[in-house]
Amino acid sequence: MSSQSTNCVTNGGPKINGPSTLPPITSTITTNGHVHPNLQQHSQRTNDVGILALEMYFPSVYVDQTELEKYDGVSEGKYTIGLGQTRMGFCSDREDIQSLCLTVTHRLFEKTGVSPKDIGFLMVGTETLVDKSKSVKSVLMQLFEESGNGDVEGVDTTNACYGGTAALFAAVNWIESSSWDGRYALVVAGDIAIYASGSARPTGGAGAVAMLVGPNAPLSFVRGARATHMAHTYDFYKPHMDSEYPVVEGKQSIICYTQAVDRCYQLFTSKYENVLRKEAASANAVVAGQVKSVNGGLNGDVKSPKLIDSKLDVKMRLQDFDGLLFHSPYCKLVQKSVARLSLNEFLREDNPDYDGYHKGCEKFRKIKLEETYFDRDLEKHFISQSSELFKQKTQSSLLLATQVGNMYTASLYSCLVSYFLSKPLEDIAGKRILLFSYGSGMAASMFCLQISPDVSTNSPLERLYNGIKDVSVQLKRRNKIAPASFVETLKLREETHHLCPYTPKGPIDNLFPGTYYLDKIDNLFRREYKRVPVSSCIDKDLSPTNSTSSSTTQSPASPIS
């Protein structure tokens, strides 16, 4: 293609080089020029389907929330304490949802060494639309052109902040289905969260995550442990096609989020306790088999082993999980949600410990949940009662949420990345984490992930863990922007995001190396992107680890190749 092409990525798309750090795709045959696995190898149900690799991207600039409080003339602590937000990432007119997703997807390919030809499913979750027909996924397909792989299922999915989870569930379902051809699935979730001037603006943010999905994953889904609640509401929605700003019903939004926490917890506990019973029965079968072998096999004199009673009334406990992770519109709401789970667990207790953990809870024993959404006395009590639970299992997962802000569809998964960054690998190996995903309108799910116990050198878990270590470095490398400049940037987006033709005015020199940016919009609204050269990186920790492609060392003024 020539540089005059209206495609976002020219010259056949970027070259993705470097050896793969993931298990190879085996038993392949070639059909119509595309590589497909021998389906006979996948006739049995796959094991441990989940996340093999994670990649995170957020803008290189932020506004300090303390400074924003002063600029906005609000009381000290309104944003930092009342909302729990420290900094807020944001984008100039140089970045849009398509550039964010191009950046995070290209980074994942470079870091893992996985070839685009080994992807058989790609779905994007986002609510930041720049086109009402053309999907972001179709834009990402330019990264696949050089590999010749157009055989990639999936498109975009949209429901407020829930789209990333919907895409992840769809990817897992594809891997576990009869349609799976043995290749990886790729999930991309991202958004630019911005609000009109006012009380909601400090709850903004921006970011994207890419997740490689496949079998034998170090972060696998616990089968049967998934609960969903959906309903028709108008708590947050975007009816104005000429504006990036949503319509937000603040009080209703809090009610809907809290209702979803309650309902998903109630559904999840029942399903998870069934999982625990099955696991107990399976453990019994293994123990019984071992005893039979020791005592002479099936015909031997089998001694009765001490088995787990799988028929007991198994109870799920929040303490059973190493992490409790939530979609985070703002961090204070997450703390309140942990308190809400603690309230729900208390109401399920047959014999509450009123002299210990449940001291002072007696007066709440007969409350109706639907009457407590704004009960300050109850909320204060359970925030206090669950404070250690929050510190142990949730607080560390809010690093990106408080430093970058709300990423909408990527929000929950930024908490997952933060959780991994917060602890030594040995401390989380073999653990389970509970996750809650929410999208206004509304759609919500609660599910469970199992972390592999294998921390050996070059194990899948170690590779996943090492692949996200640079996130901490990127946080430190960001540039602080004054509140006045932040407001001007959002005003520019507001005034120009619908224009064509248009050439963005935002700076390029402060973008992270390897970042895609919007170069221009032509008179037919077609967008063209370029990429900041990786060679401009002044810190090796910020460079993709496996990329040696000449395509990443071009001038910013040149079309991407």
C-alpha positions as CSV (number, residue, x, y, z in Angstrom):
1,M,0.0,0.0,0.0
2,S,1.1,3.6,-0.5
3,S,1.3,6.2,2.1
4,Q,-1.9,7.7,0.7
5,S,-3.9,4.7,1.7
6,T,-6.9,5.4,4.0
7,N,-6.2,2.2,6.0
8,C,-5.1,2.8,9.5
9,V,-2.0,0.7,9.2
10,T,-0.2,0.7,5.8
11,N,2.4,-1.5,4.0
12,G,0.7,-4.8,5.1
13,G,0.7,-4.1,8.8
14,P,3.5,-4.4,11.4
15,K,5.9,-7.3,11.4
16,I,5.7,-9.3,14.6
17,N,9.0,-11.0,15.4
18,G,10.6,-12.8,18.2
19,P,10.3,-16.3,19.6
20,S,7.1,-17.2,21.3
21,T,7.3,-17.5,25.1
22,L,4.1,-19.6,25.2
23,P,3.4,-23.3,24.5
24,P,3.5,-24.0,20.8
25,I,0.5,-24.7,18.7
26,T,1.0,-28.4,17.8
27,S,-0.4,-30.9,15.3
28,T,-1.1,-28.4,12.5
29,I,-2.2,-28.9,9.0
30,T,-2.4,-26.3,6.2
31,T,-5.7,-25.5,4.6
32,N,-6.3,-22.8,2.0
33,G,-3.1,-21.0,3.0
34,H,-4.0,-20.8,6.6
35,V,-2.6,-22.8,9.5
36,H,-5.2,-24.9,11.4
37,P,-4.6,-27.5,14.0
38,N,-5.6,-31.1,13.4
39,L,-9.0,-31.1,15.0
40,Q,-8.7,-34.8,16.0
41,Q,-6.3,-33.6,18.7
42,H,-9.0,-31.5,20.3
43,S,-11.9,-34.0,20.4
44,Q,-11.8,-34.1,24.2
45,R,-12.7,-31.3,26.5
46,T,-9.9,-28.8,27.1
47,N,-8.4,-28.3,30.6
48,D,-7.7,-25.2,32.6
49,V,-9.0,-22.7,30.0
50,G,-8.1,-19.1,30.9
51,I,-5.7,-16.3,30.6
52,L,-2.2,-17.1,29.3
53,A,-0.8,-13.6,29.0
54,L,-1.9,-10.0,29.9
55,E,-0.9,-6.7,28.5
56,M,-1.9,-3.3,29.8
57,Y,-1.8,0.2,28.3
58,F,-2.8,3.6,29.8
59,P,-2.0,7.1,28.6
60,S,1.3,8.7,29.3
61,V,-0.2,11.8,30.9
62,Y,-2.3,12.4,34.0
63,V,-3.8,15.1,36.2
64,D,-3.2,15.1,39.9
65,Q,-6.6,14.8,41.8
66,T,-5.4,17.0,44.7
67,E,-4.5,19.7,42.3
68,L,-7.8,19.2,40.5
69,E,-9.7,19.7,43.7
70,K,-8.1,23.1,44.2
71,Y,-8.7,24.0,40.5
72,D,-12.3,23.0,40.7
73,G,-12.8,24.9,44.0
74,V,-14.2,21.9,45.9
75,S,-13.4,20.9,49.5
76,E,-10.0,19.2,50.2
77,G,-10.3,15.5,50.0
78,K,-13.5,15.4,47.9
79,Y,-11.8,13.5,45.1
80,T,-8.9,11.9,46.9
81,I,-10.7,10.7,50.0
82,G,-14.4,10.8,49.1
83,L,-13.8,9.0,45.8
84,G,-10.4,7.3,46.7
85,Q,-8.8,8.7,43.5
86,T,-5.1,9.9,43.4
87,R,-4.4,10.6,39.7
88,M,-6.4,10.4,36.5
89,G,-5.1,9.4,33.1
90,F,-6.5,11.1,30.0
91,C,-6.0,11.3,26.3
92,S,-5.5,14.2,23.9
93,D,-7.1,14.2,20.5
94,R,-4.1,12.1,19.3
95,E,-5.6,9.0,20.9
96,D,-9.0,7.3,20.4
97,I,-10.3,3.8,21.2
98,Q,-8.8,2.3,18.0
99,S,-5.3,3.6,18.7
100,L,-5.5,2.3,22.3
101,C,-6.5,-1.1,21.1
102,L,-3.9,-1.1,18.4
103,T,-1.2,-0.3,20.9
104,V,-2.1,-2.9,23.5
105,T,-2.6,-5.6,20.9
106,H,0.7,-4.9,19.1
107,R,2.5,-4.9,22.5
108,L,1.1,-8.3,23.4
109,F,2.2,-9.8,20.2
110,E,5.7,-8.4,20.6
111,K,6.1,-9.4,24.2
112,T,4.8,-13.0,23.9
113,G,6.2,-13.7,20.4
114,V,2.8,-15.1,19.4
115,S,2.1,-14.8,15.7
116,P,-1.1,-13.3,14.5
117,K,-1.6,-16.4,12.4
118,D,-2.0,-18.4,15.7
119,I,-5.1,-16.4,16.7
120,G,-8.4,-17.9,15.8
121,F,-10.8,-15.7,17.8
122,L,-10.6,-12.0,18.5
123,M,-13.3,-10.0,20.3
124,V,-13.2,-6.4,21.5
125,G,-15.2,-5.1,24.5
126,T,-15.7,-1.3,24.5
127,E,-18.3,1.4,24.9
128,T,-16.2,4.1,23.3
129,L,-17.5,4.1,19.8
130,V,-16.1,6.1,16.9
131,D,-18.3,4.4,14.4
132,K,-21.8,2.9,14.7
133,S,-21.1,0.2,12.1
134,K,-17.4,-0.6,11.7
135,S,-16.0,-2.6,14.6
136,V,-12.7,-1.9,16.4
137,K,-11.9,-5.5,15.8
138,S,-11.9,-4.9,12.0
139,V,-9.4,-2.1,12.6
140,L,-7.2,-4.5,14.6
141,M,-7.2,-7.0,11.6
142,Q,-4.6,-4.8,10.0
143,L,-2.1,-6.2,12.4
144,F,-2.9,-9.6,10.9
145,E,-2.5,-8.7,7.2
146,E,1.2,-9.7,6.8
147,S,0.5,-13.1,8.4
148,G,-2.2,-13.7,5.8
149,N,-4.6,-14.7,8.6
150,G,-8.2,-13.5,8.0
151,D,-9.8,-16.5,9.6
152,V,-10.5,-14.9,12.9
153,E,-13.9,-15.2,14.6
154,G,-15.5,-12.5,16.8
155,V,-16.4,-8.8,16.6
156,D,-17.1,-6.1,19.2
157,T,-19.4,-6.4,22.2
158,T,-20.9,-3.4,23.9
159,N,-22.7,-2.9,27.2
160,A,-21.1,-0.1,29.2
161,C,-18.3,-1.4,31.3
162,Y,-19.3,-5.1,30.9
163,G,-18.1,-5.6,27.3
164,G,-14.6,-6.8,28.3
165,T,-16.1,-9.6,30.5
166,A,-18.6,-10.5,27.8
167,A,-15.7,-10.8,25.3
168,L,-13.6,-12.9,27.8
169,F,-16.5,-15.3,28.4
170,A,-17.1,-15.7,24.7
171,A,-13.4,-16.4,24.2
172,V,-13.4,-19.1,26.9
173,N,-16.6,-20.6,25.5
174,W,-15.0,-20.7,22.0
175,I,-12.0,-22.6,23.3
176,E,-14.3,-25.1,25.1
177,S,-16.6,-25.6,22.2
178,S,-16.7,-27.9,19.2
179,S,-15.8,-24.9,17.0
180,W,-12.3,-24.6,18.5
181,D,-9.6,-25.3,16.0
182,G,-6.7,-25.3,18.4
183,R,-5.6,-21.7,18.1
184,Y,-5.5,-19.0,20.7
185,A,-8.3,-16.5,21.4
186,L,-7.5,-12.9,22.0
187,V,-9.6,-10.5,24.1
188,V,-9.1,-6.7,23.9
189,A,-11.0,-4.4,26.3
190,G,-10.5,-0.6,26.5
191,D,-12.2,2.7,26.8
192,I,-11.7,6.5,27.2
193,A,-13.9,7.5,30.2
194,I,-14.5,11.3,30.1
195,Y,-17.4,13.3,31.6
196,A,-18.8,16.8,31.2
197,S,-17.6,19.4,33.7
198,G,-19.0,18.7,37.1
199,S,-19.0,16.1,39.9
200,A,-18.6,13.1,37.6
201,R,-15.5,14.4,35.8
202,P,-12.9,13.2,38.4
203,T,-14.2,9.6,38.0
204,G,-12.8,9.5,34.4
205,G,-9.7,7.6,33.1
206,A,-8.5,5.7,30.1
207,G,-6.8,2.4,29.3
208,A,-6.9,-0.9,27.5
209,V,-6.0,-4.5,28.2
210,A,-5.3,-7.4,26.0
211,M,-5.7,-11.0,27.2
212,L,-4.4,-14.1,25.4
213,V,-6.8,-17.0,26.1
214,G,-6.2,-20.8,25.8
215,P,-6.0,-24.1,27.5
216,N,-3.5,-25.1,30.3
217,A,-3.6,-21.5,31.4
218,P,-1.8,-20.2,34.6
219,L,-5.0,-18.2,35.3
220,S,-7.9,-20.5,34.6
221,F,-11.7,-20.3,35.1
222,V,-13.2,-22.5,37.8
223,R,-15.9,-24.4,35.9
224,G,-19.4,-23.9,37.2
225,A,-18.4,-20.9,39.3
226,R,-20.0,-18.1,37.3
227,A,-23.2,-16.1,38.2
228,T,-24.9,-13.3,36.1
229,H,-27.5,-10.7,36.8
230,M,-29.0,-8.5,34.1
231,A,-31.9,-6.0,34.1
232,H,-33.2,-3.0,32.2
233,T,-32.1,0.3,33.8
234,Y,-31.2,3.8,32.9
235,D,-28.5,4.5,35.4
236,F,-25.8,5.4,32.8
237,Y,-26.2,5.6,29.1
238,K,-24.9,7.5,26.0
239,P,-27.9,8.6,23.8
240,H,-26.1,11.6,22.3
241,M,-24.3,10.3,19.2
242,D,-22.6,13.7,18.7
243,S,-21.0,13.7,22.2
244,E,-18.5,11.5,24.1
245,Y,-20.3,12.3,27.4
246,P,-22.8,10.0,29.0
247,V,-26.0,10.7,30.8
248,V,-25.5,9.7,34.4
249,E,-28.2,9.2,37.1
250,G,-25.8,9.2,40.0
251,K,-28.1,7.9,42.8
252,Q,-29.7,5.3,40.5
253,S,-26.2,4.1,39.4
254,I,-25.2,3.4,43.0
255,I,-28.4,1.5,43.6
256,C,-27.9,-0.6,40.4
257,Y,-24.3,-1.4,41.2
258,T,-25.2,-2.4,44.7
259,Q,-28.2,-4.5,43.6
260,A,-25.9,-6.3,41.2
261,V,-23.4,-7.1,43.9
262,D,-26.1,-8.5,46.1
263,R,-27.7,-10.6,43.4
264,C,-24.5,-11.9,41.9
265,Y,-23.2,-12.9,45.3
266,Q,-26.5,-14.8,46.2
267,L,-26.4,-16.7,42.9
268,F,-22.6,-17.3,43.0
269,T,-22.6,-18.8,46.5
270,S,-25.0,-21.5,45.5
271,K,-23.1,-22.4,42.4
272,Y,-19.7,-22.2,44.1
273,E,-20.8,-24.4,46.9
274,N,-21.8,-27.0,44.3
275,V,-18.3,-26.7,42.9
276,L,-16.8,-27.3,46.4
277,R,-19.0,-30.4,46.8
278,K,-17.9,-31.8,43.5
279,E,-14.2,-31.1,44.3
280,A,-14.7,-32.9,47.7
281,A,-16.2,-35.9,45.9
282,S,-13.4,-35.9,43.4
283,A,-10.8,-35.7,46.2
284,N,-12.5,-38.6,47.9
285,A,-12.3,-40.7,44.7
286,V,-8.6,-40.1,44.5
287,V,-8.0,-40.9,48.1
288,A,-10.1,-44.1,47.9
289,G,-8.2,-45.2,44.8
290,Q,-4.9,-44.7,46.5
291,V,-6.0,-46.7,49.5
292,K,-7.3,-49.5,47.3
293,S,-3.9,-49.6,45.5
294,V,-2.1,-49.8,48.8
295,N,-4.3,-52.6,50.1
296,G,-4.2,-54.9,47.2
297,G,-6.2,-53.2,44.4
298,L,-10.0,-53.7,43.8
299,N,-10.0,-57.2,45.3
300,G,-7.9,-56.2,48.3
301,D,-9.1,-55.6,51.9
302,V,-9.7,-51.9,51.6
303,K,-9.4,-50.0,54.8
304,S,-11.7,-47.1,55.3
305,P,-9.8,-43.8,54.7
306,K,-10.7,-40.6,56.4
307,L,-12.6,-38.9,53.6
308,I,-14.2,-35.4,53.2
309,D,-17.9,-35.6,53.7
310,S,-19.1,-34.1,50.3
311,K,-22.7,-34.2,51.5
312,L,-22.1,-31.7,54.3
313,D,-23.6,-28.2,54.0
314,V,-20.5,-26.6,52.5
315,K,-20.3,-22.9,53.0
316,M,-18.5,-20.4,50.8
317,R,-16.4,-17.9,52.8
318,L,-15.0,-14.7,51.5
319,Q,-11.8,-15.6,53.5
320,D,-11.4,-18.6,51.2
321,F,-10.3,-16.3,48.3
322,D,-6.9,-14.7,48.2
323,G,-8.3,-11.7,46.3
324,L,-11.7,-10.0,46.0
325,L,-11.6,-7.9,42.8
326,F,-14.2,-5.5,41.5
327,H,-15.0,-3.3,38.6
328,S,-13.9,0.1,39.9
329,P,-15.8,3.3,38.8
330,Y,-14.0,4.8,41.7
331,C,-12.1,3.2,44.6
332,K,-14.4,4.2,47.4
333,L,-17.2,2.3,45.8
334,V,-15.1,-0.8,45.8
335,Q,-14.4,-0.5,49.5
336,K,-18.2,-0.1,50.1
337,S,-18.7,-3.2,47.9
338,V,-16.4,-5.3,50.1
339,A,-18.5,-4.2,53.0
340,R,-21.7,-5.1,51.1
341,L,-20.3,-8.7,50.6
342,S,-19.5,-8.9,54.3
343,L,-23.1,-7.9,55.0
344,N,-24.4,-10.5,52.6
345,E,-22.2,-13.2,54.2
346,F,-23.4,-12.2,57.7
347,L,-27.0,-12.6,56.6
348,R,-26.2,-16.2,55.4
349,E,-24.6,-17.2,58.7
350,D,-26.5,-19.8,60.7
351,N,-24.7,-18.9,63.9
352,P,-23.1,-15.5,63.8
353,D,-20.2,-14.9,66.1
354,Y,-21.7,-11.9,68.0
355,D,-18.8,-12.0,70.5
356,G,-16.2,-11.9,67.8
357,Y,-16.2,-11.1,64.1
358,H,-19.9,-10.2,64.1
359,K,-19.9,-8.1,67.2
360,G,-22.5,-5.3,67.0
361,C,-24.2,-6.8,64.0
362,E,-27.3,-8.1,65.9
363,K,-29.4,-5.1,64.9
364,F,-28.9,-5.8,61.2
365,R,-30.0,-9.4,61.4
366,K,-33.5,-8.9,60.0
367,I,-32.9,-6.1,57.5
368,K,-34.1,-6.2,53.9
369,L,-31.3,-5.6,51.5
370,E,-33.4,-3.5,49.1
371,E,-34.0,-1.0,52.0
372,T,-30.4,-0.5,52.8
373,Y,-28.8,1.1,49.8
374,F,-28.4,4.5,51.5
375,D,-28.4,3.3,55.1
376,R,-25.3,5.2,56.4
377,D,-25.3,3.5,59.8
378,L,-25.3,0.1,58.2
379,E,-22.7,1.1,55.7
380,K,-20.4,2.6,58.3
381,H,-20.6,-0.5,60.5
382,F,-19.8,-3.0,57.7
383,I,-17.0,-0.8,56.3
384,S,-15.4,-0.9,59.7
385,Q,-16.2,-4.6,60.2
386,S,-14.7,-5.6,56.9
387,S,-11.7,-3.2,57.0
388,E,-9.2,-6.0,57.4
389,L,-10.8,-8.0,54.7
390,F,-10.5,-5.1,52.4
391,K,-6.9,-4.5,53.3
392,Q,-5.9,-8.1,52.8
393,K,-7.9,-9.0,49.7
394,T,-8.8,-5.9,47.8
395,Q,-6.8,-2.8,48.5
396,S,-3.7,-3.8,46.6
397,S,-5.8,-4.5,43.5
398,L,-6.7,-0.8,43.2
399,L,-3.2,0.5,42.3
400,L,-4.2,1.3,38.7
401,A,-7.7,2.3,39.6
402,T,-6.5,5.0,41.9
403,Q,-3.5,6.0,39.7
404,V,-5.2,6.0,36.3
405,G,-8.9,6.0,37.0
406,N,-11.9,4.3,35.5
407,M,-11.1,2.4,32.3
408,Y,-14.7,1.1,31.9
409,T,-14.3,-2.3,30.2
410,A,-10.7,-2.7,31.2
411,S,-11.3,-1.6,34.8
412,L,-11.7,-5.0,36.4
413,Y,-8.7,-6.4,34.5
414,S,-6.6,-3.5,35.5
415,C,-7.4,-4.6,39.1
416,L,-6.3,-8.1,38.1
417,V,-2.9,-6.7,36.8
418,S,-2.6,-4.7,40.0
419,Y,-3.3,-7.7,42.2
420,F,-0.4,-9.6,40.5
421,L,1.9,-6.6,40.9
422,S,1.2,-6.4,44.6
423,K,2.6,-9.7,45.8
424,P,5.5,-12.1,45.3
425,L,4.6,-14.8,42.8
426,E,5.1,-17.5,45.5
427,D,2.4,-15.8,47.7
428,I,-0.4,-16.0,45.1
429,A,0.5,-19.4,43.4
430,G,-2.3,-21.9,43.8
431,K,-4.8,-19.4,45.1
432,R,-8.3,-18.5,44.0
433,I,-9.6,-15.0,43.4
434,L,-13.2,-13.8,43.2
435,L,-14.1,-11.2,40.5
436,F,-17.1,-8.9,40.1
437,S,-17.8,-7.3,36.7
438,Y,-20.5,-4.6,36.2
439,G,-21.8,-2.6,33.3
440,S,-24.6,-0.1,33.5
441,G,-27.9,-0.7,31.8
442,M,-27.3,-3.3,33.4
443,A,-25.2,-6.4,33.1
444,A,-23.1,-8.0,35.9
445,S,-21.3,-11.2,36.6
446,M,-19.3,-12.8,39.4
447,F,-16.8,-15.5,38.7
448,C,-13.7,-17.2,40.0
449,L,-10.2,-17.7,38.7
450,Q,-7.7,-20.3,39.8
451,I,-4.0,-19.4,39.8
452,S,-1.6,-22.2,38.9
453,P,0.6,-23.5,41.7
454,D,3.6,-23.9,39.4
455,V,6.2,-21.2,40.0
456,S,9.1,-23.0,38.4
457,T,11.4,-21.1,36.1
458,N,9.8,-20.3,32.8
459,S,6.5,-21.8,33.9
460,P,3.3,-20.3,32.3
461,L,2.6,-18.5,35.6
462,E,6.1,-17.0,35.8
463,R,5.8,-15.8,32.1
464,L,2.5,-14.1,32.8
465,Y,3.8,-12.5,35.9
466,N,7.0,-11.2,34.3
467,G,5.1,-10.0,31.3
468,I,3.3,-7.3,33.3
469,K,6.2,-6.1,35.5
470,D,6.8,-3.1,33.3
471,V,3.4,-1.6,34.3
472,S,5.0,-0.2,37.5
473,V,7.7,1.5,35.4
474,Q,5.2,3.0,33.0
475,L,3.2,4.5,35.9
476,K,6.4,6.3,37.1
477,R,7.3,7.5,33.6
478,R,4.0,9.4,33.0
479,N,3.9,13.2,32.7
480,K,1.8,15.3,35.1
481,I,-0.3,17.9,33.3
482,A,-1.7,20.9,35.1
483,P,-5.5,21.0,35.7
484,A,-6.0,23.9,33.3
485,S,-4.3,22.0,30.5
486,F,-6.4,19.0,31.3
487,V,-9.6,21.0,31.0
488,E,-8.4,22.5,27.7
489,T,-7.6,19.1,26.4
490,L,-11.1,17.8,27.1
491,K,-12.6,21.0,25.6
492,L,-10.6,20.3,22.4
493,R,-11.9,16.8,22.2
494,E,-15.4,18.0,22.9
495,E,-15.2,20.5,20.0
496,T,-13.5,18.4,17.4
497,H,-14.2,14.7,17.9
498,H,-17.0,14.7,15.4
499,L,-15.2,16.7,12.7
500,C,-13.9,15.7,9.3
501,P,-11.5,16.3,7.7
502,Y,-9.4,16.8,10.8
503,T,-5.8,16.8,11.9
504,P,-5.2,16.3,15.6
505,K,-3.4,19.0,17.5
506,G,-2.2,17.1,20.5
507,P,1.6,16.5,21.1
508,I,3.3,13.3,20.0
509,D,6.6,13.6,21.8
510,N,5.1,12.8,25.2
511,L,3.6,9.5,24.1
512,F,5.1,6.2,25.3
513,P,7.3,4.4,22.8
514,G,5.3,2.0,20.6
515,T,2.1,4.0,21.1
516,Y,-0.3,4.2,18.1
517,Y,-1.8,7.7,17.6
518,L,-4.3,9.3,15.3
519,D,-2.6,11.0,12.4
520,K,-5.6,12.3,10.5
521,I,-9.3,11.9,9.7
522,D,-10.0,12.4,6.0
523,N,-13.1,13.9,4.4
524,L,-14.9,10.6,4.5
525,F,-14.2,10.1,8.3
526,R,-11.6,7.5,7.6
527,R,-8.9,7.4,10.2
528,E,-5.2,6.8,9.7
529,Y,-2.8,6.0,12.5
530,K,1.0,6.1,13.0
531,R,3.2,4.6,15.7
532,V,5.7,6.2,17.9
533,P,9.0,4.4,17.3
534,V,10.1,2.0,20.0
535,S,13.7,3.2,19.4
536,S,12.9,6.5,21.1
537,C,12.6,4.7,24.4
538,I,15.1,6.1,26.9
539,D,14.5,3.2,29.4
540,K,14.8,-0.4,28.3
541,D,12.2,-1.4,30.8
542,L,9.6,0.3,28.6
543,S,10.6,-1.4,25.4
544,P,8.7,-4.5,24.2
545,T,11.0,-7.4,25.2
546,N,11.0,-9.5,22.1
547,S,10.6,-7.1,19.2
548,T,13.5,-6.7,16.7
549,S,11.3,-5.6,13.8
550,S,12.5,-2.7,11.7
551,S,8.9,-1.6,11.5
552,T,9.2,-0.3,15.1
553,T,12.1,2.0,14.4
554,Q,10.5,4.3,11.8
555,S,10.0,8.0,12.0
556,P,6.8,9.2,13.6
557,A,6.1,11.1,10.4
558,S,6.0,7.9,8.4
559,P,3.0,5.6,7.9
560,I,3.1,2.5,10.1
561,S,4.5,-0.7,8.6
